[in-house]
Amino acid sequence: MDNTINYNQIEWKSICDRGIINYGNLIRFQKVLKKAMQGKPIGIGFIGGSITAGSLASTSNSCYAYLVYSWFKDKFPMSKVNYINAGIGDTTSRLGVARAKEDLLLHSPDVVFVEFSVNDNNDDRYMETYEGLIRNILLHTSNPAVILINSVAYDSGINAQEIHNIIGKHYYLPIVSMKESIFVEIEKGRLDAKMITPDYLHPNDLGHRMLADVIINLLDMMHYKALNDINKESKYELPDKPITRNRYISSVLWNNKNIKPILKGFITDEAIKEGLWDVFKYGWYGISEGSSIRFNLECKNLAILYRKYAKKEGDEDGCFAPIARLVLDNYEEEAITLDSHFDEDWGDSLYVHEVINDPLSLEHSIEVTITNEVKDKKFYIAAIITI
């Protein structure tokens, strides 16, 4: 801890303990410990939004995810510990469940930390997308131990931990909360939020260190409990029945690697993705008014992912980003406007727009046509998600 925050070691331990919401079933974690103590390689994965991606940390090694990964590396020096950070800014578990396989699970992690509590809304829909993500991870062949992180908005205390923790407890997972630990100190006036976050959401280096400390305290306690029981015969059983309808577990992400739409003026983006953060790749883009792209897919649910442009200094109000029209199944009179203007100024957003939500799987056509072109700006479609 930074000495400028005036916490002694006992007080800070008490604050971190307060953040432990659930220990859950530690059998999978025990197996990771055994593997690491035998000197075998282990993979530590993270999936979440901008906080997990390391937004506002001064270096990639200053973000909470890297600091937590370092705990495993320091604890098990005989084991090769692999770091998998699948955090993407401004994304929810709706996209997370669709991209988990490619971005995270292909690396066969042994431990996965999930952080979407300030990205998801606290409602039934996100409870269902979150369960799909968690169940997908737990069902992976590497049988990873899963740990849930409740981050929080440091001005309002708003997050989605209520619904996330219902899911976590149903699956007997360890859960740690920044709302019950760090945010309580802010509420009581013992900690100035501005010391740890300039925007009351994304931590600075000190904020990332504090977040990591709360998680590492849980890991220390889990490590102690798991080692004490390491020779006892027990097992983890995945609950047979999900709590929600669990439709999103079968989400499929379509981009130009696995689907070929009909292009009229749109262009396939052939550029190579430089990293996970490079989200506007493997899609399609159009520039001229009247350019169109058409997808034909069978699905019950469909969302389109497209780029929204952050406004910059000198941009003219309402005229700095292109607009398109989406027509579903040729119903022109029910066309949907896709507006690529973004109200925030921190950067461009990968926006998820829900288009179809039906009980039955049917054949659909989705045609997107540019209606308002803007010089030097592409209307960029990154992907389609279906179930």
Buried (B, 14 or more C-beta within 10 A) or exposed (E): BEEEBEBEEEBBBEBBBBBBBBBBBBBBBBBBBBBBBEEBEBBBBBBBBBBBBBBBBEEEEBBBBBBBBBBBBEBBEEBEBBBBBBBBBBBBBBBBBBBBBBBBBEBBBBBBBBBBBBBBEBEEBBBBBBBBBBBBBBEBEBBBBBBBBBBBBBEEEBBBBEBBBBBBBBBBBBBBBBBBBBBBBBEEEEBEBEBBBEBBBBBBBBBBBBBBBBBBBBBBBBBEBBBEEEEEEEEBEEEEEBBBEBBBBBBBBBBBEEBEBEBEBBBBBEEEEEEBEEBBBBBBBBBEBEBBBBBEBEBBBBBBBBBBBBBEEEBEEEEBBBBBBBBBEEEEEEBBEBBBBBEEEBEBBBBBBEBBEEEEEEEBEBBBBBBBBBEEBBBBBBBBBBB
